[in-house]
């Protein structure tokens, strides 16, 4: 299969055009080059792996290899991107086996802020960071995922992509077509009106705080889903709750019980989407929420409860203890 030569597709030969491509001799120069590219390397790794800790490990190993190699590549950006991509591909192939044994739904580790910014690719970066997009990436093969991230998200030329994944340009073009088709079939576009999305989130959390079930239900799609990732290491809702009435009642009950034991809901973006961090009375992290907003309503609330995925957010609470305390307080209120 071949791909039409669009304007984006004619960008193949633009390697080496960033400030990280200068040949600065000396150890301090290498450190400076690497640190300048660290945000990009992390952002590539996170999107391939869906793991903050995994991405940090891959970036650190990239530095170790760069330092040990003594290489002076023409394009430091391309060279380091190749190393981090290949490390991620190795890890992704291994992780896929572990995920087959994962207990319950699997979500990416929540990311509170993306360290890499590129105004020219802001839409692609934002779109690819959402939980929904990262879950769609999970459906791709490791090769397709890496090619899609490098090509579609970060705008690498096919020559650079081919080097990074160790395949021919023709094979990468075919992988990109397959990946793009799978992604387009499974997703709706990222909600571009951030102001409207954020205003909806404010209304959502206001209704939650007020215990306004009817007001909350109006902000949800009829088929809204509330799904949690606990990995079998924290309480969850099984395979999830579905429907605006069920979810609205469940959200209010959860919030009231949590607030009654001194819990705090810190409203903030999670994976570029409206969301929140739930903290116990001592400030420890219980879970994160991200709201998937489409066409003016919340169509999914995804919560991450697995303590193994929350350490980078802050000290992690004992979710079982928090839930037991909340349920006991709820029973006491009804006596």
C-alpha beads as a LAMMPS data file, in Angstrom:
LAMMPS data file: protein, C-alpha beads

335 atoms
334 bonds

1 atom types
1 bond types

-500.0 500.0 xlo xhi
-500.0 500.0 ylo yhi
-500.0 500.0 zlo zhi

Masses

1 110.0

Atoms # bond

1 1 1 0.000 0.000 0.000
2 1 1 1.288 3.459 -0.824
3 1 1 0.425 6.833 0.578
4 1 1 -0.531 9.981 -1.320
5 1 1 2.156 12.647 -1.280
6 1 1 0.396 15.382 0.688
7 1 1 2.133 18.480 1.992
8 1 1 2.743 16.711 5.278
9 1 1 4.176 13.699 3.468
10 1 1 6.719 15.796 1.588
11 1 1 8.428 16.658 4.872
12 1 1 10.641 13.565 4.773
13 1 1 13.973 15.290 4.252
14 1 1 13.801 17.951 6.915
15 1 1 16.016 16.151 9.457
16 1 1 18.415 18.175 11.521
17 1 1 16.674 21.525 11.577
18 1 1 16.452 22.122 15.339
19 1 1 18.837 23.714 17.783
20 1 1 19.765 20.320 19.204
21 1 1 21.614 19.481 15.968
22 1 1 24.697 21.636 16.544
23 1 1 27.973 19.879 17.224
24 1 1 29.048 21.302 20.574
25 1 1 32.214 19.572 21.749
26 1 1 32.938 18.756 25.366
27 1 1 31.002 17.070 28.146
28 1 1 29.142 20.215 29.146
29 1 1 27.990 20.659 25.550
30 1 1 26.641 17.105 25.423
31 1 1 24.789 17.597 28.685
32 1 1 23.282 20.835 27.386
33 1 1 22.203 19.192 24.127
34 1 1 20.597 16.300 25.960
35 1 1 18.796 18.471 28.499
36 1 1 17.417 20.647 25.711
37 1 1 15.937 17.547 24.061
38 1 1 14.821 15.799 27.263
39 1 1 11.209 17.118 27.098
40 1 1 10.839 15.842 23.530
41 1 1 12.322 12.442 24.400
42 1 1 10.019 12.059 27.402
43 1 1 6.961 13.034 25.372
44 1 1 7.813 10.506 22.650
45 1 1 8.423 7.767 25.217
46 1 1 5.255 8.483 27.191
47 1 1 3.044 8.264 24.121
48 1 1 4.623 4.990 23.029
49 1 1 4.520 3.394 26.481
50 1 1 1.623 5.087 28.257
51 1 1 3.770 5.121 31.380
52 1 1 5.380 8.070 33.161
53 1 1 7.846 5.896 35.056
54 1 1 8.628 3.874 31.934
55 1 1 9.209 7.026 29.912
56 1 1 11.513 8.454 32.577
57 1 1 13.505 5.210 32.636
58 1 1 13.801 5.190 28.836
59 1 1 15.023 8.792 28.784
60 1 1 17.585 8.090 31.500
61 1 1 18.854 5.024 29.642
62 1 1 19.068 7.119 26.474
63 1 1 21.373 9.526 28.293
64 1 1 23.520 6.654 29.578
65 1 1 23.947 5.281 26.064
66 1 1 24.570 8.707 24.564
67 1 1 27.228 9.444 27.150
68 1 1 28.911 6.055 26.737
69 1 1 28.891 6.126 22.935
70 1 1 30.969 9.247 22.477
71 1 1 29.079 9.735 19.204
72 1 1 28.977 13.138 17.484
73 1 1 25.969 12.734 15.189
74 1 1 25.016 15.328 12.599
75 1 1 21.552 15.444 14.158
76 1 1 21.522 14.918 17.913
77 1 1 17.744 15.088 17.852
78 1 1 17.456 12.232 15.355
79 1 1 20.141 10.202 17.129
80 1 1 18.568 10.467 20.594
81 1 1 15.053 9.964 19.240
82 1 1 16.224 6.733 17.635
83 1 1 17.685 5.467 20.899
84 1 1 14.623 6.290 22.980
85 1 1 12.243 4.852 20.373
86 1 1 14.087 1.544 20.204
87 1 1 14.200 1.300 23.995
88 1 1 10.466 1.936 24.101
89 1 1 9.767 -0.656 21.419
90 1 1 11.650 -3.275 23.439
91 1 1 9.741 -2.306 26.586
92 1 1 6.390 -2.171 24.793
93 1 1 6.763 -5.692 23.440
94 1 1 7.536 -6.921 26.937
95 1 1 4.733 -4.863 28.520
96 1 1 2.145 -6.325 26.166
97 1 1 2.635 -9.724 27.777
98 1 1 2.166 -8.232 31.242
99 1 1 -0.951 -6.343 30.179
100 1 1 -2.599 -9.564 29.025
101 1 1 -2.494 -10.639 32.672
102 1 1 -3.593 -7.263 34.045
103 1 1 -6.585 -7.334 36.407
104 1 1 -9.482 -5.241 35.092
105 1 1 -9.329 -2.283 32.673
106 1 1 -5.870 -0.876 31.898
107 1 1 -5.340 2.884 31.583
108 1 1 -2.139 4.845 30.956
109 1 1 -0.423 6.402 33.945
110 1 1 -1.948 9.875 34.401
111 1 1 0.181 12.754 33.167
112 1 1 -0.434 16.138 34.754
113 1 1 1.589 18.201 32.300
114 1 1 3.471 17.518 29.083
115 1 1 7.010 18.973 29.252
116 1 1 7.279 19.354 25.473
117 1 1 5.642 22.204 23.568
118 1 1 5.603 22.972 19.866
119 1 1 3.165 25.684 18.749
120 1 1 3.219 24.358 15.186
121 1 1 2.009 20.924 16.347
122 1 1 -0.103 21.943 19.322
123 1 1 -3.254 20.220 18.023
124 1 1 -1.480 16.920 17.357
125 1 1 0.245 16.989 20.743
126 1 1 -2.983 17.729 22.620
127 1 1 -4.993 15.162 20.672
128 1 1 -2.467 12.386 21.279
129 1 1 -2.207 13.030 25.014
130 1 1 -5.813 12.275 25.976
131 1 1 -6.688 9.007 27.675
132 1 1 -8.977 8.119 24.781
133 1 1 -6.205 8.555 22.207
134 1 1 -3.658 6.645 24.291
135 1 1 -6.109 3.768 24.646
136 1 1 -6.571 3.715 20.876
137 1 1 -2.795 3.594 20.460
138 1 1 -2.860 0.436 22.583
139 1 1 -4.705 -1.311 19.751
140 1 1 -1.824 -0.774 17.328
141 1 1 1.160 -3.047 16.892
142 1 1 4.384 -1.762 18.509
143 1 1 5.718 -0.760 15.076
144 1 1 2.531 1.065 14.090
145 1 1 2.416 2.829 17.416
146 1 1 6.003 4.089 17.187
147 1 1 5.570 5.166 13.562
148 1 1 2.323 6.984 14.344
149 1 1 3.803 8.812 17.323
150 1 1 6.935 9.926 15.495
151 1 1 5.225 10.774 12.214
152 1 1 1.721 11.984 13.031
153 1 1 2.298 13.504 16.457
154 1 1 5.821 14.900 16.254
155 1 1 6.152 15.399 12.501
156 1 1 9.343 13.420 11.887
157 1 1 10.192 12.764 8.246
158 1 1 9.904 9.191 7.025
159 1 1 13.679 8.908 6.655
160 1 1 14.050 9.686 10.373
161 1 1 11.190 7.378 11.306
162 1 1 12.689 4.525 9.304
163 1 1 16.015 4.927 11.068
164 1 1 14.371 5.117 14.477
165 1 1 12.368 1.892 14.088
166 1 1 14.895 0.005 11.960
167 1 1 12.599 -0.515 8.966
168 1 1 12.528 0.693 5.372
169 1 1 10.785 3.927 4.469
170 1 1 8.271 1.946 2.410
171 1 1 7.424 -0.247 5.405
172 1 1 7.044 2.838 7.595
173 1 1 4.718 4.474 5.081
174 1 1 2.519 1.396 5.084
175 1 1 2.577 1.231 8.894
176 1 1 1.603 4.913 9.054
177 1 1 -1.370 4.358 6.738
178 1 1 -2.581 1.409 8.807
179 1 1 -2.103 3.261 12.076
180 1 1 -3.843 6.393 10.854
181 1 1 -6.791 4.361 9.580
182 1 1 -7.175 2.504 12.881
183 1 1 -6.947 5.726 14.872
184 1 1 -9.437 7.570 12.651
185 1 1 -11.913 4.684 12.816
186 1 1 -11.876 4.574 16.591
187 1 1 -11.915 8.194 17.692
188 1 1 -13.699 11.460 17.454
189 1 1 -11.546 14.528 17.183
190 1 1 -10.158 16.227 20.258
191 1 1 -12.515 18.850 21.677
192 1 1 -10.885 21.951 20.191
193 1 1 -12.871 24.582 22.095
194 1 1 -10.914 24.503 25.329
195 1 1 -12.882 27.351 26.897
196 1 1 -16.198 25.530 26.387
197 1 1 -14.716 22.277 27.635
198 1 1 -13.287 23.891 30.748
199 1 1 -16.556 25.706 31.447
200 1 1 -18.385 22.379 31.242
201 1 1 -15.874 20.868 33.675
202 1 1 -16.483 23.719 36.131
203 1 1 -20.223 23.065 35.980
204 1 1 -19.596 19.345 36.424
205 1 1 -17.554 19.779 39.587
206 1 1 -19.916 22.440 40.935
207 1 1 -22.840 20.032 40.560
208 1 1 -20.762 17.316 42.200
209 1 1 -19.967 19.518 45.206
210 1 1 -23.619 20.567 45.497
211 1 1 -24.866 16.992 45.321
212 1 1 -27.030 18.029 42.358
213 1 1 -27.841 14.702 40.695
214 1 1 -30.201 16.219 38.111
215 1 1 -27.771 19.005 37.228
216 1 1 -24.964 16.485 36.891
217 1 1 -27.017 14.168 34.702
218 1 1 -27.680 17.004 32.256
219 1 1 -23.931 17.291 31.664
220 1 1 -23.510 13.592 30.810
221 1 1 -24.201 11.744 27.587
222 1 1 -26.966 9.145 27.826
223 1 1 -24.405 6.337 27.453
224 1 1 -21.717 7.855 29.690
225 1 1 -19.354 5.404 31.337
226 1 1 -17.480 5.542 34.634
227 1 1 -14.540 3.135 34.504
228 1 1 -11.616 2.639 36.870
229 1 1 -8.163 1.104 36.620
230 1 1 -7.158 -0.452 39.922
231 1 1 -5.016 -3.326 38.656
232 1 1 -6.514 -5.441 41.413
233 1 1 -4.636 -3.335 43.973
234 1 1 -7.424 -0.931 44.969
235 1 1 -11.238 -0.865 45.062
236 1 1 -12.936 -0.410 41.709
237 1 1 -16.291 -0.585 39.957
238 1 1 -15.713 -3.861 38.184
239 1 1 -16.053 -3.295 34.469
240 1 1 -17.598 0.110 35.108
241 1 1 -20.904 1.929 35.521
242 1 1 -22.936 3.040 32.543
243 1 1 -25.796 5.411 31.784
244 1 1 -26.373 8.990 32.886
245 1 1 -28.720 8.178 35.787
246 1 1 -26.554 5.433 37.290
247 1 1 -23.355 7.410 36.895
248 1 1 -24.796 10.673 38.270
249 1 1 -26.068 8.949 41.417
250 1 1 -22.783 7.056 41.845
251 1 1 -20.657 10.189 41.460
252 1 1 -22.614 12.133 44.059
253 1 1 -22.508 9.218 46.509
254 1 1 -18.753 8.779 46.020
255 1 1 -18.054 12.480 46.436
256 1 1 -20.242 12.884 49.536
257 1 1 -18.681 9.891 51.265
258 1 1 -15.183 11.095 50.409
259 1 1 -15.832 14.657 51.585
260 1 1 -17.316 13.425 54.869
261 1 1 -13.966 11.928 55.891
262 1 1 -11.960 15.051 55.035
263 1 1 -11.075 14.158 51.467
264 1 1 -10.178 16.939 49.028
265 1 1 -10.846 17.099 45.301
266 1 1 -8.185 19.129 43.478
267 1 1 -9.606 20.112 40.104
268 1 1 -6.897 20.200 37.434
269 1 1 -6.122 18.896 33.925
270 1 1 -5.120 15.254 33.585
271 1 1 -3.667 14.138 30.246
272 1 1 -4.680 17.470 28.769
273 1 1 -8.334 16.891 29.655
274 1 1 -10.437 18.339 32.480
275 1 1 -9.902 16.240 35.560
276 1 1 -9.076 16.077 39.224
277 1 1 -6.838 14.536 41.851
278 1 1 -8.557 13.034 44.881
279 1 1 -6.488 13.383 48.070
280 1 1 -7.151 12.101 51.564
281 1 1 -7.160 14.439 54.570
282 1 1 -3.359 14.191 54.770
283 1 1 -2.877 15.194 51.140
284 1 1 -2.034 11.720 49.876
285 1 1 -3.257 10.737 46.412
286 1 1 -6.207 8.368 46.234
287 1 1 -6.874 8.519 42.506
288 1 1 -7.125 10.741 39.443
289 1 1 -10.127 11.469 37.252
290 1 1 -10.097 12.551 33.620
291 1 1 -13.238 13.706 31.808
292 1 1 -13.647 12.835 28.145
293 1 1 -15.713 15.718 26.760
294 1 1 -17.328 15.406 23.348
295 1 1 -19.889 17.701 21.758
296 1 1 -20.586 19.583 24.958
297 1 1 -21.108 16.644 27.297
298 1 1 -19.041 14.214 29.340
299 1 1 -19.004 10.841 27.627
300 1 1 -16.529 9.058 29.901
301 1 1 -14.938 9.464 33.332
302 1 1 -11.766 7.440 33.661
303 1 1 -10.231 6.986 37.086
304 1 1 -6.815 5.613 37.943
305 1 1 -6.686 3.954 41.372
306 1 1 -3.769 1.576 40.903
307 1 1 -1.184 2.820 43.437
308 1 1 1.639 1.679 41.148
309 1 1 0.535 4.334 38.640
310 1 1 0.226 7.255 41.062
311 1 1 3.624 7.577 42.745
312 1 1 4.761 10.354 40.408
313 1 1 1.675 12.410 41.376
314 1 1 2.514 12.393 45.100
315 1 1 2.478 10.237 48.217
316 1 1 -0.150 7.552 47.657
317 1 1 -3.015 6.842 50.062
318 1 1 -4.156 3.391 51.138
319 1 1 -7.305 3.251 49.018
320 1 1 -8.761 0.291 50.885
321 1 1 -8.530 2.154 54.195
322 1 1 -10.042 5.298 52.698
323 1 1 -12.982 3.360 51.263
324 1 1 -13.592 1.492 54.514
325 1 1 -13.570 4.750 56.467
326 1 1 -15.892 6.420 53.967
327 1 1 -18.359 3.528 54.053
328 1 1 -18.336 3.459 57.851
329 1 1 -18.996 7.213 57.971
330 1 1 -21.853 6.745 55.504
331 1 1 -23.394 4.015 57.680
332 1 1 -23.028 6.171 60.785
333 1 1 -24.874 9.011 59.023
334 1 1 -27.836 6.715 58.409
335 1 1 -28.135 5.483 61.983

Bonds

1 1 1 2
2 1 2 3
3 1 3 4
4 1 4 5
5 1 5 6
6 1 6 7
7 1 7 8
8 1 8 9
9 1 9 10
10 1 10 11
11 1 11 12
12 1 12 13
13 1 13 14
14 1 14 15
15 1 15 16
16 1 16 17
17 1 17 18
18 1 18 19
19 1 19 20
20 1 20 21
21 1 21 22
22 1 22 23
23 1 23 24
24 1 24 25
25 1 25 26
26 1 26 27
27 1 27 28
28 1 28 29
29 1 29 30
30 1 30 31
31 1 31 32
32 1 32 33
33 1 33 34
34 1 34 35
35 1 35 36
36 1 36 37
37 1 37 38
38 1 38 39
39 1 39 40
40 1 40 41
41 1 41 42
42 1 42 43
43 1 43 44
44 1 44 45
45 1 45 46
46 1 46 47
47 1 47 48
48 1 48 49
49 1 49 50
50 1 50 51
51 1 51 52
52 1 52 53
53 1 53 54
54 1 54 55
55 1 55 56
56 1 56 57
57 1 57 58
58 1 58 59
59 1 59 60
60 1 60 61
61 1 61 62
62 1 62 63
63 1 63 64
64 1 64 65
65 1 65 66
66 1 66 67
67 1 67 68
68 1 68 69
69 1 69 70
70 1 70 71
71 1 71 72
72 1 72 73
73 1 73 74
74 1 74 75
75 1 75 76
76 1 76 77
77 1 77 78
78 1 78 79
79 1 79 80
80 1 80 81
81 1 81 82
82 1 82 83
83 1 83 84
84 1 84 85
85 1 85 86
86 1 86 87
87 1 87 88
88 1 88 89
89 1 89 90
90 1 90 91
91 1 91 92
92 1 92 93
93 1 93 94
94 1 94 95
95 1 95 96
96 1 96 97
97 1 97 98
98 1 98 99
99 1 99 100
100 1 100 101
101 1 101 102
102 1 102 103
103 1 103 104
104 1 104 105
105 1 105 106
106 1 106 107
107 1 107 108
108 1 108 109
109 1 109 110
110 1 110 111
111 1 111 112
112 1 112 113
113 1 113 114
114 1 114 115
115 1 115 116
116 1 116 117
117 1 117 118
118 1 118 119
119 1 119 120
120 1 120 121
121 1 121 122
122 1 122 123
123 1 123 124
124 1 124 125
125 1 125 126
126 1 126 127
127 1 127 128
128 1 128 129
129 1 129 130
130 1 130 131
131 1 131 132
132 1 132 133
133 1 133 134
134 1 134 135
135 1 135 136
136 1 136 137
137 1 137 138
138 1 138 139
139 1 139 140
140 1 140 141
141 1 141 142
142 1 142 143
143 1 143 144
144 1 144 145
145 1 145 146
146 1 146 147
147 1 147 148
148 1 148 149
149 1 149 150
150 1 150 151
151 1 151 152
152 1 152 153
153 1 153 154
154 1 154 155
155 1 155 156
156 1 156 157
157 1 157 158
158 1 158 159
159 1 159 160
160 1 160 161
161 1 161 162
162 1 162 163
163 1 163 164
164 1 164 165
165 1 165 166
166 1 166 167
167 1 167 168
168 1 168 169
169 1 169 170
170 1 170 171
171 1 171 172
172 1 172 173
173 1 173 174
174 1 174 175
175 1 175 176
176 1 176 177
177 1 177 178
178 1 178 179
179 1 179 180
180 1 180 181
181 1 181 182
182 1 182 183
183 1 183 184
184 1 184 185
185 1 185 186
186 1 186 187
187 1 187 188
188 1 188 189
189 1 189 190
190 1 190 191
191 1 191 192
192 1 192 193
193 1 193 194
194 1 194 195
195 1 195 196
196 1 196 197
197 1 197 198
198 1 198 199
199 1 199 200
200 1 200 201
201 1 201 202
202 1 202 203
203 1 203 204
204 1 204 205
205 1 205 206
206 1 206 207
207 1 207 208
208 1 208 209
209 1 209 210
210 1 210 211
211 1 211 212
212 1 212 213
213 1 213 214
214 1 214 215
215 1 215 216
216 1 216 217
217 1 217 218
218 1 218 219
219 1 219 220
220 1 220 221
221 1 221 222
222 1 222 223
223 1 223 224
224 1 224 225
225 1 225 226
226 1 226 227
227 1 227 228
228 1 228 229
229 1 229 230
230 1 230 231
231 1 231 232
232 1 232 233
233 1 233 234
234 1 234 235
235 1 235 236
236 1 236 237
237 1 237 238
238 1 238 239
239 1 239 240
240 1 240 241
241 1 241 242
242 1 242 243
243 1 243 244
244 1 244 245
245 1 245 246
246 1 246 247
247 1 247 248
248 1 248 249
249 1 249 250
250 1 250 251
251 1 251 252
252 1 252 253
253 1 253 254
254 1 254 255
255 1 255 256
256 1 256 257
257 1 257 258
258 1 258 259
259 1 259 260
260 1 260 261
261 1 261 262
262 1 262 263
263 1 263 264
264 1 264 265
265 1 265 266
266 1 266 267
267 1 267 268
268 1 268 269
269 1 269 270
270 1 270 271
271 1 271 272
272 1 272 273
273 1 273 274
274 1 274 275
275 1 275 276
276 1 276 277
277 1 277 278
278 1 278 279
279 1 279 280
280 1 280 281
281 1 281 282
282 1 282 283
283 1 283 284
284 1 284 285
285 1 285 286
286 1 286 287
287 1 287 288
288 1 288 289
289 1 289 290
290 1 290 291
291 1 291 292
292 1 292 293
293 1 293 294
294 1 294 295
295 1 295 296
296 1 296 297
297 1 297 298
298 1 298 299
299 1 299 300
300 1 300 301
301 1 301 302
302 1 302 303
303 1 303 304
304 1 304 305
305 1 305 306
306 1 306 307
307 1 307 308
308 1 308 309
309 1 309 310
310 1 310 311
311 1 311 312
312 1 312 313
313 1 313 314
314 1 314 315
315 1 315 316
316 1 316 317
317 1 317 318
318 1 318 319
319 1 319 320
320 1 320 321
321 1 321 322
322 1 322 323
323 1 323 324
324 1 324 325
325 1 325 326
326 1 326 327
327 1 327 328
328 1 328 329
329 1 329 330
330 1 330 331
331 1 331 332
332 1 332 333
333 1 333 334
334 1 334 335
